[in-house]
Amino acid sequence: MITFIKKSWKWFWGPTIRFAWGAIILVGFLGGIIFWGGFNTAMEATNTLEFCISCHEMEQVVYQEYKESTHYKNAAGVRAICSDCHVPHAWAPKLIRKIQATGEVWGTITGKIDTPEKFEAHRWELANRVWDTMLSTDSRECRNCHSFEAMNFELQSRRSSEKMQEGHEQGKTCIECHKGIAHKLPKDPNAPERDD
């Protein structure tokens, strides 16, 4: 009788436990796919130009400067948008950058940079943060589109050709020479006043 009860007990609980674990694994797997898809969709949605300029200080200030740059309109018809220069392409660095960007969104929400005037007051700090990042990554985002190996120095002006080759030989990174390409240079608060 005890053997019958033990066998019955095992039979009763065995498939249920197996079914329960199978259901948990299946739900977890499907939930993971849905979460991953939603997460990646959100990551890509925040890489669009429309998202980047959805804050009025971005639309009124940096977007207007960018529209006057060669990254917006050029002879080749190639346009780089905000995320091309400010967000890494590789997944892990992109995730880190998105987490860091929440601080910038927080600055808008809390009113630190929510107007063009406040943005201008913090432009030096914001620009230096971007430049420091570009220096630390050897201008990785610039190099997604530009490479010394692909440059035809004969098609550049003499001065540009000399400077580009000199910088390459010295191991300089893009941002060391090319600040202010897509946005106006901020005023250095530590620079002496000039009488023009």
Backbone as JSON Lines, residues from 0, in Angstrom:
{"i":0,"aa":"M","n":[0.82,-1.2,0.0],"ca":[0.0,0.0,0.0],"c":[0.87,1.26,0.0]}
{"i":1,"aa":"I","n":[1.91,1.28,0.78],"ca":[2.8,2.44,0.86],"c":[3.5,2.64,-0.49]}
{"i":2,"aa":"T","n":[3.89,1.56,-1.13],"ca":[4.52,1.66,-2.44],"c":[3.55,2.26,-3.46]}
{"i":3,"aa":"F","n":[2.3,1.83,-3.4],"ca":[1.29,2.38,-4.29],"c":[1.11,3.88,-4.07]}
{"i":4,"aa":"I","n":[1.09,4.3,-2.83],"ca":[0.92,5.73,-2.5],"c":[2.13,6.52,-3.0]}
{"i":5,"aa":"K","n":[3.34,5.98,-2.8],"ca":[4.55,6.68,-3.26],"c":[4.55,6.83,-4.78]}
{"i":6,"aa":"K","n":[4.19,5.71,-5.46],"ca":[4.14,5.77,-6.93],"c":[3.07,6.75,-7.4]}
{"i":7,"aa":"S","n":[1.93,6.72,-6.75],"ca":[0.84,7.64,-7.11],"c":[1.26,9.09,-6.86]}
{"i":8,"aa":"W","n":[1.91,9.31,-5.74],"ca":[2.38,10.67,-5.39],"c":[3.37,11.18,-6.44]}
{"i":9,"aa":"K","n":[4.34,10.34,-6.83],"ca":[5.33,10.72,-7.84],"c":[4.66,10.97,-9.2]}
{"i":10,"aa":"W","n":[3.73,10.05,-9.53],"ca":[3.04,10.22,-10.81],"c":[2.23,11.51,-10.84]}
{"i":11,"aa":"F","n":[1.58,11.82,-9.72],"ca":[0.73,13.0,-9.65],"c":[1.55,14.29,-9.73]}
{"i":12,"aa":"W","n":[2.66,14.36,-9.01],"ca":[3.45,15.58,-8.98],"c":[4.5,15.67,-10.08]}
{"i":13,"aa":"G","n":[4.98,14.58,-10.56],"ca":[6.06,14.58,-11.55],"c":[5.75,15.37,-12.8]}
{"i":14,"aa":"P","n":[4.72,14.99,-13.53],"ca":[4.42,15.73,-14.77],"c":[4.05,17.19,-14.5]}
{"i":15,"aa":"T","n":[3.37,17.45,-13.38],"ca":[2.97,18.82,-13.07],"c":[4.19,19.69,-12.84]}
{"i":16,"aa":"I","n":[5.14,19.15,-12.09],"ca":[6.36,19.92,-11.84],"c":[7.11,20.12,-13.15]}
{"i":17,"aa":"R","n":[7.19,19.05,-13.94],"ca":[7.87,19.18,-15.24],"c":[7.13,20.19,-16.12]}
{"i":18,"aa":"F","n":[5.81,20.12,-16.11],"ca":[5.01,21.06,-16.89],"c":[5.2,22.48,-16.35]}
{"i":19,"aa":"A","n":[5.21,22.64,-15.02],"ca":[5.37,23.96,-14.42],"c":[6.72,24.57,-14.78]}
{"i":20,"aa":"W","n":[7.79,23.78,-14.68],"ca":[9.11,24.3,-15.04],"c":[9.18,24.61,-16.53]}
{"i":21,"aa":"G","n":[8.59,23.75,-17.33],"ca":[8.55,24.01,-18.77],"c":[7.81,25.29,-19.09]}
{"i":22,"aa":"A","n":[6.67,25.5,-18.4],"ca":[5.9,26.73,-18.62],"c":[6.68,27.95,-18.16]}
{"i":23,"aa":"I","n":[7.36,27.84,-17.02],"ca":[8.16,28.97,-16.51],"c":[9.27,29.31,-17.5]}
{"i":24,"aa":"I","n":[9.94,28.28,-17.99],"ca":[11.03,28.52,-18.94],"c":[10.49,29.12,-20.24]}
{"i":25,"aa":"L","n":[9.38,28.59,-20.72],"ca":[8.77,29.11,-21.94],"c":[8.33,30.56,-21.78]}
{"i":26,"aa":"V","n":[7.65,30.86,-20.68],"ca":[7.2,32.23,-20.42],"c":[8.41,33.15,-20.27]}
{"i":27,"aa":"G","n":[9.43,32.68,-19.56],"ca":[10.65,33.49,-19.41],"c":[11.32,33.75,-20.74]}
{"i":28,"aa":"F","n":[11.4,32.73,-21.58],"ca":[12.01,32.87,-22.89],"c":[11.22,33.85,-23.76]}
{"i":29,"aa":"L","n":[9.9,33.66,-23.83],"ca":[9.07,34.56,-24.63],"c":[9.07,35.97,-24.06]}
{"i":30,"aa":"G","n":[9.02,36.07,-22.73],"ca":[9.09,37.39,-22.08],"c":[10.42,38.08,-22.38]}
{"i":31,"aa":"G","n":[11.5,37.29,-22.38],"ca":[12.81,37.85,-22.7],"c":[12.88,38.37,-24.12]}
{"i":32,"aa":"I","n":[12.3,37.63,-25.05],"ca":[12.28,38.07,-26.46],"c":[11.48,39.36,-26.59]}
{"i":33,"aa":"I","n":[10.33,39.41,-25.95],"ca":[9.49,40.61,-26.01],"c":[10.21,41.8,-25.37]}
{"i":34,"aa":"F","n":[10.83,41.57,-24.18],"ca":[11.56,42.64,-23.51],"c":[12.71,43.12,-24.38]}
{"i":35,"aa":"W","n":[13.49,42.17,-24.92],"ca":[14.64,42.52,-25.75],"c":[14.22,43.3,-26.99]}
{"i":36,"aa":"G","n":[13.14,42.85,-27.62],"ca":[12.65,43.56,-28.8],"c":[12.19,44.97,-28.46]}
{"i":37,"aa":"G","n":[11.46,45.1,-27.36],"ca":[10.99,46.42,-26.93],"c":[12.15,47.32,-26.53]}
{"i":38,"aa":"F","n":[13.12,46.75,-25.83],"ca":[14.29,47.51,-25.39],"c":[15.08,48.01,-26.6]}
{"i":39,"aa":"N","n":[15.34,47.12,-27.56],"ca":[16.08,47.53,-28.76],"c":[15.29,48.54,-29.59]}
{"i":40,"aa":"T","n":[13.98,48.38,-29.65],"ca":[13.15,49.35,-30.37],"c":[13.26,50.72,-29.73]}
{"i":41,"aa":"A","n":[13.22,50.75,-28.39],"ca":[13.36,52.03,-27.67],"c":[14.75,52.62,-27.88]}
{"i":42,"aa":"M","n":[15.78,51.78,-27.87],"ca":[17.15,52.27,-28.09],"c":[17.26,52.91,-29.48]}
{"i":43,"aa":"E","n":[16.69,52.26,-30.47],"ca":[16.76,52.8,-31.83],"c":[15.88,54.04,-32.0]}
{"i":44,"aa":"A","n":[14.73,54.06,-31.33],"ca":[13.84,55.23,-31.41],"c":[14.53,56.47,-30.84]}
{"i":45,"aa":"T","n":[15.38,56.28,-29.84],"ca":[16.09,57.42,-29.24],"c":[17.32,57.8,-30.05]}
{"i":46,"aa":"N","n":[17.57,57.11,-31.15],"ca":[18.68,57.45,-32.05],"c":[18.22,58.28,-33.24]}
{"i":47,"aa":"T","n":[16.96,58.61,-33.33],"ca":[16.46,59.36,-34.48],"c":[16.68,60.85,-34.31]}
{"i":48,"aa":"L","n":[16.78,61.54,-35.42],"ca":[16.92,62.99,-35.39],"c":[15.7,63.63,-34.73]}
{"i":49,"aa":"E","n":[14.53,63.09,-35.01],"ca":[13.29,63.63,-34.43],"c":[13.32,63.56,-32.91]}
{"i":50,"aa":"F","n":[13.82,62.47,-32.35],"ca":[13.91,62.35,-30.9],"c":[14.92,63.36,-30.36]}
{"i":51,"aa":"C","n":[16.07,63.45,-31.01],"ca":[17.14,64.33,-30.53],"c":[16.71,65.79,-30.46]}
{"i":52,"aa":"I","n":[15.9,66.23,-31.41],"ca":[15.5,67.65,-31.41],"c":[14.12,67.86,-30.81]}
{"i":53,"aa":"S","n":[13.61,66.86,-30.09],"ca":[12.29,67.0,-29.48],"c":[12.3,67.97,-28.3]}
{"i":54,"aa":"C","n":[13.47,68.24,-27.71],"ca":[13.57,69.26,-26.67],"c":[13.75,70.6,-27.38]}
{"i":55,"aa":"H","n":[13.01,71.62,-26.94],"ca":[13.04,72.87,-27.71],"c":[14.4,73.54,-27.72]}
{"i":56,"aa":"E","n":[15.21,73.37,-26.66],"ca":[16.54,73.99,-26.69],"c":[17.44,73.31,-27.72]}
{"i":57,"aa":"M","n":[17.25,72.02,-27.93],"ca":[18.02,71.34,-28.97],"c":[17.54,71.78,-30.36]}
{"i":58,"aa":"E","n":[16.23,71.86,-30.52],"ca":[15.67,72.26,-31.81],"c":[16.03,73.71,-32.14]}
{"i":59,"aa":"Q","n":[15.99,74.57,-31.14],"ca":[16.23,76.0,-31.38],"c":[17.7,76.37,-31.45]}
{"i":60,"aa":"V","n":[18.57,75.57,-30.84],"ca":[19.98,75.96,-30.77],"c":[20.86,75.03,-31.61]}
{"i":61,"aa":"V","n":[21.16,73.85,-31.09],"ca":[22.15,73.0,-31.76],"c":[21.68,72.48,-33.11]}
{"i":62,"aa":"Y","n":[20.39,72.24,-33.26],"ca":[19.88,71.77,-34.55],"c":[20.05,72.85,-35.62]}
{"i":63,"aa":"Q","n":[19.82,74.09,-35.26],"ca":[19.98,75.19,-36.23],"c":[21.44,75.32,-36.66]}
{"i":64,"aa":"E","n":[22.37,75.12,-35.72],"ca":[23.8,75.16,-36.06],"c":[24.17,73.98,-36.97]}
{"i":65,"aa":"Y","n":[23.67,72.82,-36.61],"ca":[23.95,71.6,-37.37],"c":[23.47,71.75,-38.82]}
{"i":66,"aa":"K","n":[22.3,72.39,-39.03],"ca":[21.76,72.56,-40.38],"c":[22.66,73.42,-41.25]}
{"i":67,"aa":"E","n":[23.55,74.19,-40.65],"ca":[24.49,75.02,-41.41],"c":[25.83,74.31,-41.63]}
{"i":68,"aa":"S","n":[25.96,73.08,-41.12],"ca":[27.24,72.38,-41.2],"c":[27.32,71.45,-42.4]}
{"i":69,"aa":"T","n":[28.52,71.02,-42.68],"ca":[28.75,70.08,-43.78],"c":[28.22,68.69,-43.46]}
{"i":70,"aa":"H","n":[27.97,68.41,-42.18],"ca":[27.38,67.11,-41.83],"c":[25.9,67.05,-42.19]}
{"i":71,"aa":"Y","n":[25.28,68.21,-42.38],"ca":[23.87,68.26,-42.76],"c":[23.69,68.3,-44.28]}
{"i":72,"aa":"K","n":[24.47,69.16,-44.92],"ca":[24.34,69.32,-46.37],"c":[25.74,69.44,-46.97]}
{"i":73,"aa":"N","n":[25.99,68.6,-48.0],"ca":[27.32,68.6,-48.61],"c":[27.22,68.11,-50.04]}
{"i":74,"aa":"A","n":[28.31,68.2,-50.76],"ca":[28.33,67.83,-52.19],"c":[28.04,66.35,-52.4]}
{"i":75,"aa":"A","n":[28.43,65.51,-51.45],"ca":[28.23,64.07,-51.6],"c":[26.81,63.64,-51.27]}
{"i":76,"aa":"G","n":[26.04,64.49,-50.62],"ca":[24.67,64.14,-50.27],"c":[24.57,63.16,-49.11]}
{"i":77,"aa":"V","n":[25.62,63.05,-48.33],"ca":[25.65,62.15,-47.17],"c":[25.36,62.97,-45.93]}
{"i":78,"aa":"R","n":[24.38,62.54,-45.14],"ca":[24.01,63.28,-43.95],"c":[24.28,62.44,-42.71]}
{"i":79,"aa":"A","n":[25.0,63.04,-41.78],"ca":[25.21,62.42,-40.46],"c":[24.22,63.08,-39.5]}
{"i":80,"aa":"I","n":[23.48,62.27,-38.77],"ca":[22.55,62.84,-37.79],"c":[23.19,62.77,-36.4]}
{"i":81,"aa":"C","n":[22.51,63.32,-35.42],"ca":[23.04,63.42,-34.05],"c":[23.66,62.12,-33.55]}
{"i":82,"aa":"S","n":[22.92,61.03,-33.68],"ca":[23.39,59.76,-33.13],"c":[24.62,59.23,-33.85]}
{"i":83,"aa":"D","n":[24.84,59.62,-35.1],"ca":[26.03,59.17,-35.8],"c":[27.3,59.7,-35.14]}
{"i":84,"aa":"C","n":[27.22,60.88,-34.56],"ca":[28.38,61.5,-33.92],"c":[28.4,61.33,-32.41]}
{"i":85,"aa":"H","n":[27.24,61.17,-31.81],"ca":[27.16,61.17,-30.35],"c":[26.83,59.83,-29.71]}
{"i":86,"aa":"V","n":[26.53,58.82,-30.52],"ca":[26.17,57.51,-29.97],"c":[27.01,56.43,-30.65]}
{"i":87,"aa":"P","n":[27.71,55.61,-29.87],"ca":[28.49,54.52,-30.48],"c":[27.59,53.54,-31.22]}
{"i":88,"aa":"H","n":[28.15,52.87,-32.2],"ca":[27.39,51.89,-32.97],"c":[27.37,50.54,-32.27]}
{"i":89,"aa":"A","n":[28.46,50.17,-31.6],"ca":[28.54,48.88,-30.91],"c":[27.57,48.87,-29.73]}
{"i":90,"aa":"W","n":[26.98,47.7,-29.44],"ca":[25.87,47.63,-28.5],"c":[26.26,48.03,-27.07]}
{"i":91,"aa":"A","n":[27.31,47.48,-26.52],"ca":[27.67,47.78,-25.12],"c":[28.02,49.26,-24.93]}
{"i":92,"aa":"P","n":[28.89,49.84,-25.77],"ca":[29.15,51.28,-25.63],"c":[27.9,52.13,-25.86]}
{"i":93,"aa":"K","n":[27.02,51.67,-26.76],"ca":[25.76,52.4,-27.01],"c":[24.91,52.41,-25.74]}
{"i":94,"aa":"L","n":[24.81,51.28,-25.07],"ca":[24.03,51.19,-23.84],"c":[24.61,52.12,-22.77]}
{"i":95,"aa":"I","n":[25.92,52.12,-22.64],"ca":[26.57,53.01,-21.66],"c":[26.27,54.47,-21.99]}
{"i":96,"aa":"R","n":[26.35,54.83,-23.26],"ca":[26.08,56.21,-23.68],"c":[24.63,56.59,-23.42]}
{"i":97,"aa":"K","n":[23.72,55.65,-23.66],"ca":[22.29,55.93,-23.4],"c":[22.05,56.18,-21.91]}
{"i":98,"aa":"I","n":[22.73,55.42,-21.06],"ca":[22.59,55.63,-19.62],"c":[23.14,57.01,-19.25]}
{"i":99,"aa":"Q","n":[24.29,57.37,-19.81],"ca":[24.86,58.7,-19.54],"c":[23.93,59.8,-20.04]}
{"i":100,"aa":"A","n":[23.27,59.57,-21.15],"ca":[22.39,60.59,-21.74],"c":[21.19,60.89,-20.86]}
{"i":101,"aa":"T","n":[20.84,59.99,-19.97],"ca":[19.72,60.28,-19.07],"c":[20.02,61.52,-18.23]}
{"i":102,"aa":"G","n":[21.3,61.77,-17.96],"ca":[21.67,62.99,-17.23],"c":[21.33,64.24,-18.02]}
{"i":103,"aa":"E","n":[21.49,64.19,-19.33],"ca":[21.16,65.33,-20.18],"c":[19.64,65.53,-20.24]}
{"i":104,"aa":"V","n":[18.92,64.41,-20.32],"ca":[17.46,64.51,-20.29],"c":[17.02,65.08,-18.94]}
{"i":105,"aa":"W","n":[17.68,64.62,-17.88],"ca":[17.37,65.12,-16.53],"c":[17.62,66.64,-16.46]}
{"i":106,"aa":"G","n":[18.68,67.11,-17.13],"ca":[18.96,68.54,-17.16],"c":[17.84,69.34,-17.8]}
{"i":107,"aa":"T","n":[17.2,68.76,-18.79],"ca":[16.05,69.41,-19.42],"c":[14.84,69.36,-18.51]}
{"i":108,"aa":"I","n":[14.58,68.18,-17.93],"ca":[13.4,68.02,-17.07],"c":[13.47,68.94,-15.84]}
{"i":109,"aa":"T","n":[14.65,69.03,-15.25],"ca":[14.81,69.84,-14.03],"c":[14.99,71.32,-14.31]}
{"i":110,"aa":"G","n":[15.13,71.68,-15.58],"ca":[15.24,73.08,-15.94],"c":[16.65,73.61,-16.01]}
{"i":111,"aa":"K","n":[17.67,72.75,-15.87],"ca":[19.05,73.21,-15.92],"c":[19.41,73.76,-17.3]}
{"i":112,"aa":"I","n":[18.93,73.08,-18.35],"ca":[19.24,73.52,-19.72],"c":[17.98,73.57,-20.57]}
{"i":113,"aa":"D","n":[16.86,73.96,-19.99],"ca":[15.59,73.88,-20.71],"c":[15.25,75.1,-21.57]}
{"i":114,"aa":"T","n":[16.14,76.07,-21.62],"ca":[15.94,77.21,-22.51],"c":[17.23,77.45,-23.28]}
{"i":115,"aa":"P","n":[17.17,78.11,-24.42],"ca":[18.41,78.42,-25.15],"c":[19.41,79.2,-24.3]}
{"i":116,"aa":"E","n":[18.93,80.09,-23.45],"ca":[19.83,80.89,-22.61],"c":[20.54,80.01,-21.58]}
{"i":117,"aa":"K","n":[19.8,79.13,-20.95],"ca":[20.41,78.22,-19.96],"c":[21.35,77.24,-20.66]}
{"i":118,"aa":"F","n":[20.97,76.8,-21.85],"ca":[21.83,75.9,-22.6],"c":[23.16,76.6,-22.9]}
{"i":119,"aa":"E","n":[23.09,77.85,-23.35],"ca":[24.3,78.61,-23.65],"c":[25.18,78.77,-22.41]}
{"i":120,"aa":"A","n":[24.56,78.96,-21.25],"ca":[25.31,79.11,-20.01],"c":[26.09,77.84,-19.67]}
{"i":121,"aa":"H","n":[25.61,76.7,-20.13],"ca":[26.26,75.41,-19.84],"c":[26.96,74.81,-21.05]}
{"i":122,"aa":"R","n":[26.99,75.54,-22.16],"ca":[27.55,75.0,-23.4],"c":[29.01,74.58,-23.24]}
{"i":123,"aa":"W","n":[29.82,75.36,-22.56],"ca":[31.24,75.03,-22.38],"c":[31.39,73.68,-21.66]}
{"i":124,"aa":"E","n":[30.65,73.52,-20.6],"ca":[30.68,72.27,-19.82],"c":[30.2,71.09,-20.68]}
{"i":125,"aa":"L","n":[29.1,71.27,-21.39],"ca":[28.55,70.19,-22.22],"c":[29.5,69.83,-23.36]}
{"i":126,"aa":"A","n":[30.06,70.83,-24.02],"ca":[30.97,70.58,-25.13],"c":[32.22,69.85,-24.65]}
{"i":127,"aa":"N","n":[32.76,70.26,-23.52],"ca":[33.95,69.61,-23.01],"c":[33.69,68.16,-22.62]}
{"i":128,"aa":"R","n":[32.5,67.88,-22.14],"ca":[32.15,66.5,-21.82],"c":[32.16,65.64,-23.1]}
{"i":129,"aa":"V","n":[31.61,66.19,-24.18],"ca":[31.6,65.46,-25.46],"c":[33.02,65.32,-25.98]}
{"i":130,"aa":"W","n":[33.8,66.39,-25.95],"ca":[35.18,66.33,-26.44],"c":[36.03,65.33,-25.65]}
{"i":131,"aa":"D","n":[35.85,65.32,-24.33],"ca":[36.61,64.37,-23.49],"c":[36.26,62.93,-23.86]}
{"i":132,"aa":"T","n":[34.98,62.7,-24.1],"ca":[34.55,61.35,-24.51],"c":[35.17,60.98,-25.84]}
{"i":133,"aa":"M","n":[35.14,61.91,-26.79],"ca":[35.72,61.63,-28.1],"c":[37.22,61.37,-28.0]}
{"i":134,"aa":"L","n":[37.91,62.13,-27.16],"ca":[39.34,61.89,-26.95],"c":[39.58,60.5,-26.37]}
{"i":135,"aa":"S","n":[38.75,60.12,-25.4],"ca":[38.95,58.83,-24.73],"c":[38.65,57.64,-25.63]}
{"i":136,"aa":"T","n":[37.87,57.85,-26.68],"ca":[37.54,56.74,-27.6],"c":[38.27,56.87,-28.94]}
{"i":137,"aa":"D","n":[39.27,57.73,-29.0],"ca":[40.01,57.98,-30.24],"c":[39.05,58.37,-31.37]}
{"i":138,"aa":"S","n":[38.1,59.23,-31.03],"ca":[37.13,59.75,-32.0],"c":[36.42,58.61,-32.75]}
{"i":139,"aa":"R","n":[36.03,57.59,-32.01],"ca":[35.41,56.38,-32.57],"c":[34.24,56.7,-33.49]}
{"i":140,"aa":"E","n":[33.35,57.61,-33.07],"ca":[32.18,57.9,-33.89],"c":[32.57,58.61,-35.18]}
{"i":141,"aa":"C","n":[33.6,59.46,-35.15],"ca":[34.08,60.09,-36.39],"c":[34.57,59.01,-37.36]}
{"i":142,"aa":"R","n":[35.28,58.05,-36.79],"ca":[35.91,57.01,-37.6],"c":[34.9,56.01,-38.17]}
{"i":143,"aa":"N","n":[33.66,56.06,-37.72],"ca":[32.65,55.22,-38.34],"c":[32.45,55.63,-39.8]}
{"i":144,"aa":"C","n":[32.69,56.9,-40.1],"ca":[32.52,57.39,-41.47],"c":[33.84,57.82,-42.11]}
{"i":145,"aa":"H","n":[34.75,58.34,-41.32],"ca":[36.0,58.89,-41.85],"c":[37.18,57.99,-41.46]}
{"i":146,"aa":"S","n":[38.09,57.79,-42.4],"ca":[39.32,57.05,-42.07],"c":[40.47,57.64,-42.87]}
{"i":147,"aa":"F","n":[41.66,57.66,-42.25],"ca":[42.83,58.17,-42.94],"c":[43.12,57.33,-44.18]}
{"i":148,"aa":"E","n":[42.89,56.03,-44.07],"ca":[43.19,55.13,-45.17],"c":[42.34,55.42,-46.41]}
{"i":149,"aa":"A","n":[41.14,55.94,-46.22],"ca":[40.24,56.2,-47.36],"c":[40.38,57.62,-47.91]}
{"i":150,"aa":"M","n":[41.19,58.45,-47.26],"ca":[41.32,59.84,-47.7],"c":[42.22,59.95,-48.92]}
{"i":151,"aa":"N","n":[41.79,60.77,-49.86],"ca":[42.61,61.08,-51.02],"c":[43.18,62.48,-50.78]}
{"i":152,"aa":"F","n":[44.39,62.51,-50.27],"ca":[45.0,63.78,-49.87],"c":[45.22,64.71,-51.07]}
{"i":153,"aa":"E","n":[45.33,64.16,-52.28],"ca":[45.51,65.0,-53.46],"c":[44.28,65.82,-53.79]}
{"i":154,"aa":"L","n":[43.09,65.37,-53.34],"ca":[41.86,66.1,-53.6],"c":[41.59,67.17,-52.54]}
{"i":155,"aa":"Q","n":[42.37,67.18,-51.47],"ca":[42.2,68.18,-50.41],"c":[43.03,69.41,-50.76]}
{"i":156,"aa":"S","n":[42.69,70.52,-50.12],"ca":[43.53,71.71,-50.31],"c":[44.93,71.39,-49.76]}
{"i":157,"aa":"R","n":[45.92,72.14,-50.22],"ca":[47.29,71.88,-49.8],"c":[47.41,71.94,-48.28]}
{"i":158,"aa":"R","n":[46.85,72.98,-47.68],"ca":[46.94,73.14,-46.21],"c":[46.23,72.01,-45.48]}
{"i":159,"aa":"S","n":[45.02,71.66,-45.92],"ca":[44.28,70.57,-45.29],"c":[45.03,69.26,-45.41]}
{"i":160,"aa":"S","n":[45.56,68.99,-46.58],"ca":[46.31,67.76,-46.81],"c":[47.51,67.68,-45.88]}
{"i":161,"aa":"E","n":[48.25,68.77,-45.78],"ca":[49.43,68.78,-44.9],"c":[49.04,68.56,-43.45]}
{"i":162,"aa":"K","n":[48.03,69.27,-43.0],"ca":[47.6,69.17,-41.6],"c":[47.04,67.78,-41.28]}
{"i":163,"aa":"M","n":[46.25,67.21,-42.2],"ca":[45.68,65.88,-41.96],"c":[46.79,64.83,-41.87]}
{"i":164,"aa":"Q","n":[47.75,64.89,-42.79],"ca":[48.84,63.92,-42.77],"c":[49.73,64.12,-41.54]}
{"i":165,"aa":"E","n":[49.97,65.36,-41.18],"ca":[50.76,65.66,-39.99],"c":[50.06,65.12,-38.73]}
{"i":166,"aa":"G","n":[48.76,65.35,-38.63],"ca":[48.0,64.85,-37.48],"c":[48.02,63.34,-37.42]}
{"i":167,"aa":"H","n":[47.9,62.7,-38.58],"ca":[47.92,61.24,-38.64],"c":[49.27,60.7,-38.17]}
{"i":168,"aa":"E","n":[50.34,61.32,-38.64],"ca":[51.7,60.89,-38.26],"c":[51.93,61.09,-36.76]}
{"i":169,"aa":"Q","n":[51.34,62.12,-36.18],"ca":[51.52,62.41,-34.76],"c":[50.56,61.6,-33.88]}
{"i":170,"aa":"G","n":[49.69,60.81,-34.51],"ca":[48.75,59.98,-33.75],"c":[47.61,60.77,-33.12]}
{"i":171,"aa":"K","n":[47.32,61.93,-33.7],"ca":[46.22,62.73,-33.16],"c":[44.88,62.11,-33.51]}
{"i":172,"aa":"T","n":[43.89,62.42,-32.72],"ca":[42.54,61.95,-33.0],"c":[41.73,63.11,-33.55]}
{"i":173,"aa":"C","n":[40.69,62.82,-34.26],"ca":[39.9,63.81,-35.02],"c":[39.55,65.06,-34.19]}
{"i":174,"aa":"I","n":[39.03,64.85,-32.98],"ca":[38.47,65.95,-32.2],"c":[39.54,66.94,-31.72]}
{"i":175,"aa":"E","n":[40.79,66.54,-31.76],"ca":[41.85,67.46,-31.33],"c":[41.94,68.66,-32.27]}
{"i":176,"aa":"C","n":[41.61,68.47,-33.53],"ca":[41.69,69.56,-34.5],"c":[40.33,70.01,-35.02]}
{"i":177,"aa":"H","n":[39.31,69.19,-34.87],"ca":[38.03,69.46,-35.51],"c":[36.9,69.76,-34.54]}
{"i":178,"aa":"K","n":[37.15,70.58,-33.55],"ca":[36.07,71.03,-32.66],"c":[35.27,72.09,-33.41]}
{"i":179,"aa":"G","n":[33.99,72.13,-33.18],"ca":[33.17,73.14,-33.83],"c":[32.8,72.82,-35.26]}
{"i":180,"aa":"I","n":[32.83,71.55,-35.63],"ca":[32.48,71.15,-37.0],"c":[30.98,71.25,-37.24]}
{"i":181,"aa":"A","n":[30.18,70.73,-36.3],"ca":[28.73,70.72,-36.49],"c":[28.0,71.73,-35.61]}
{"i":182,"aa":"H","n":[28.7,72.25,-34.61],"ca":[28.1,73.22,-33.69],"c":[29.1,74.34,-33.43]}
{"i":183,"aa":"K","n":[28.58,75.49,-33.06],"ca":[29.51,76.61,-32.81],"c":[30.35,76.31,-31.57]}
{"i":184,"aa":"L","n":[31.55,76.83,-31.59],"ca":[32.45,76.64,-30.45],"c":[31.95,77.46,-29.27]}
{"i":185,"aa":"P","n":[31.93,76.86,-28.09],"ca":[31.51,77.64,-26.92],"c":[32.6,78.6,-26.48]}
{"i":186,"aa":"K","n":[32.19,79.62,-25.78],"ca":[33.15,80.58,-25.25],"c":[33.8,79.98,-24.01]}
{"i":187,"aa":"D","n":[35.12,79.97,-24.01],"ca":[35.88,79.46,-22.86],"c":[35.77,80.47,-21.73]}
{"i":188,"aa":"P","n":[35.15,80.12,-20.6],"ca":[34.99,81.08,-19.51],"c":[36.32,81.48,-18.88]}
{"i":189,"aa":"N","n":[37.38,80.7,-19.14],"ca":[38.69,81.0,-18.56],"c":[39.57,81.82,-19.5]}
{"i":190,"aa":"A","n":[39.1,82.04,-20.72],"ca":[39.89,82.8,-21.68],"c":[39.85,84.28,-21.34]}
{"i":191,"aa":"P","n":[40.97,84.96,-21.52],"ca":[40.98,86.4,-21.25],"c":[40.06,87.14,-22.22]}
{"i":192,"aa":"E","n":[39.45,88.19,-21.76],"ca":[38.59,89.02,-22.61],"c":[39.43,89.68,-23.67]}
{"i":193,"aa":"R","n":[38.91,89.73,-24.91],"ca":[39.62,90.36,-26.01],"c":[38.93,91.67,-26.37]}
{"i":194,"aa":"D","n":[39.71,92.63,-26.69],"ca":[39.17,93.91,-27.18],"c":[39.26,93.89,-28.7]}
{"i":195,"aa":"D","n":[38.16,93.65,-29.35],"ca":[38.16,93.61,-30.83],"c":[37.75,94.92,-31.41]}
